[in-house]
């Protein structure tokens, strides 16, 4: 854990007003999953993107349940600022646990899901958002680097697997003869 504090403490040395406000803004986009929900709703609005919007909505719902409902309470890892109370937070403190990052996991779940559905354009958007979101969470001292790594891995696996399963269910329901 000491190496993780070295990384987080180094990030504290690069703080400046522009990065501070940018990272606060990026991180706020992930609060309560609002950016991810909004993106799914936007995709669901248009017939051309409705299918992928449905898939990614399912990814998002399952990711939320697995990440925040199961893994965070089981692991119960404290946030870095609770261990190092000397750090000056730029945002409000969260009361939940640190592992995995609930701001980063959905971006990687949706990126992996989009790539599985062969929508590289959407996948790249979420991959970039996920990387910026991940950096913001460490910059703001909200998560350890391994929380971020775990979120990237967990989100990627969940997104891929959920889309794969939904695709298989979709295939099977199309093949069933009408009664």
C-alpha positions in Angstrom: 0.0 0.0 0.0 3.0 2.3 0.6 3.7 2.5 -3.2 0.1 3.5 -3.8 0.5 6.5 -1.4 3.6 7.5 -3.2 1.7 7.7 -6.4 -1.2 9.6 -4.8 1.1 11.9 -3.0 3.0 12.6 -6.2 -0.2 13.6 -7.9 -0.8 16.1 -5.1 2.4 17.9 -6.2 1.0 18.6 -9.7 -2.1 20.3 -8.5 -2.9 23.6 -10.1 -6.1 25.6 -10.6 -6.8 24.4 -14.1 -6.2 20.7 -13.4 -8.1 21.0 -10.1 -11.2 22.4 -11.7 -10.9 20.0 -14.7 -10.6 16.9 -12.4 -13.4 18.1 -10.2 -15.6 18.5 -13.2 -14.7 15.1 -14.8 -15.2 13.3 -11.5 -18.6 15.0 -11.0 -19.8 13.6 -14.3 -19.5 10.1 -12.7 -21.4 11.0 -9.6 -24.4 8.6 -9.3 -23.5 7.4 -12.8 -25.2 10.4 -14.4 -23.0 10.6 -17.5 -23.4 6.9 -18.1 -27.2 7.0 -17.6 -27.5 10.0 -19.8 -25.4 8.4 -22.6 -27.6 5.2 -22.5 -30.8 7.3 -22.6 -29.4 9.2 -25.6 -28.6 6.0 -27.4 -32.1 4.6 -26.6 -33.7 7.7 -28.2 -32.6 6.9 -31.7 -33.7 3.8 -33.6 -30.3 3.4 -35.1 -28.6 3.1 -31.7 -31.4 1.7 -29.7 -30.0 -1.8 -29.6 -26.6 -0.8 -28.3 -28.3 1.5 -25.9 -30.3 -1.4 -24.5 -27.2 -3.6 -24.2 -25.2 -0.9 -22.5 -28.1 -0.1 -20.1 -28.0 -3.8 -19.0 -24.2 -3.6 -18.6 -24.6 -0.5 -16.5 -27.3 -2.0 -14.3 -25.4 -5.3 -13.7 -22.1 -3.4 -13.1 -23.8 -1.2 -10.5 -25.2 -4.2 -8.7 -21.9 -6.2 -8.8 -19.6 -3.3 -8.0 -21.5 -1.3 -5.4 -23.9 -3.9 -4.2 -21.6 -6.9 -3.8 -17.9 -6.2 -4.1 -17.5 -2.8 -2.3 -19.2 -4.1 0.9 -17.4 -7.4 0.9 -13.9 -5.9 0.4 -14.7 -2.8 2.6 -11.4 -1.0 1.7 -11.2 2.4 3.3 -10.6 5.4 1.0 -7.1 6.8 0.9 -8.1 10.1 2.6 -9.3 8.2 5.6 -5.9 6.7 6.1 -4.0 9.9 5.3 -6.3 12.6 6.9 -3.7 15.3 6.2 -4.6 15.5 2.5 -6.7 18.5 1.5 -9.7 17.2 -0.4 -11.0 19.3 -3.3 -14.4 17.5 -3.2 -16.7 16.2 -0.6 -15.7 13.0 1.1 -17.6 9.8 0.2 -19.0 7.5 2.9 -18.8 4.3 0.9 -15.7 2.1 0.3 -12.9 2.5 -2.1 -12.5 -0.8 -4.0 -13.3 -0.8 -6.9 -13.9 2.7 -8.2 -17.6 3.2 -8.9 -16.8 6.1 -11.2 -14.4 4.1 -13.3 -16.0 0.7 -13.5 -19.0 1.7 -15.6 -16.9 3.5 -18.2 -14.8 0.3 -18.8 -18.0 -1.9 -18.7 -19.6 0.2 -21.4 -16.4 0.4 -23.4 -15.9 -3.3 -23.4 -19.6 -3.9 -24.2 -19.4 -1.5 -27.1 -16.3 -3.2 -28.4 -18.0 -6.6 -28.1 -20.9 -5.3 -30.1 -18.3 -4.1 -32.7 -19.1 -0.4 -32.1 -15.5 0.9 -31.9 -16.7 4.5 -32.1 -18.7 4.2 -28.9 -16.1 2.0 -27.3 -13.3 4.5 -27.8 -15.5 7.3 -26.3 -16.0 5.3 -23.1 -12.4 4.1 -23.1 -11.1 7.7 -23.2 -13.7 8.8 -20.6 -12.8 5.9 -18.4 -9.1 6.8 -18.5 -9.7 10.4 -17.7 -12.2 9.4 -15.0 -9.7 7.0 -13.5 -7.0 9.7 -13.4 -9.4 12.2 -11.8 -10.2 9.8 -9.0 -6.6 9.3 -8.0 -5.8 13.0 -8.5 -8.6 13.9 -6.1 -7.3 11.3 -3.6 -10.6 9.3 -3.7 -9.1 6.0 -4.8 -5.9 4.0 -4.6 -4.3 3.0 -7.9 -5.3 -0.6 -7.3 -8.9 0.5 -6.9 -8.6 1.9 -10.4 -6.9 -1.1 -11.8 -9.5 -3.4 -10.3 -12.3 -1.1 -11.7 -10.7 -1.3 -15.2 -10.5 -5.1 -15.1 -13.9 -5.7 -13.5 -15.6 -3.3 -15.8 -14.0 -4.7 -18.9 -14.9 -8.3 -17.9 -18.5 -7.4 -16.9 -19.1 -5.4 -20.1 -17.8 -8.1 -22.4 -19.6 -11.0 -20.6 -22.9 -9.2 -20.2 -23.0 -8.3 -23.9 -22.0 -11.8 -24.8 -24.7 -13.3 -22.7 -27.4 -10.9 -23.9 -26.3 -11.6 -27.5 -26.7 -15.4 -27.0 -30.1 -14.9 -25.4 -31.2 -12.7 -28.3 -30.0 -15.3 -30.8 -31.9 -18.1 -29.0 -35.1 -16.2 -28.8 -34.9 -15.4 -32.6 -34.5 -19.1 -33.4 -37.6 -20.3 -31.5 -40.5 -21.1 -33.7 -43.7 -19.1 -33.1 -46.4 -21.0 -31.3 
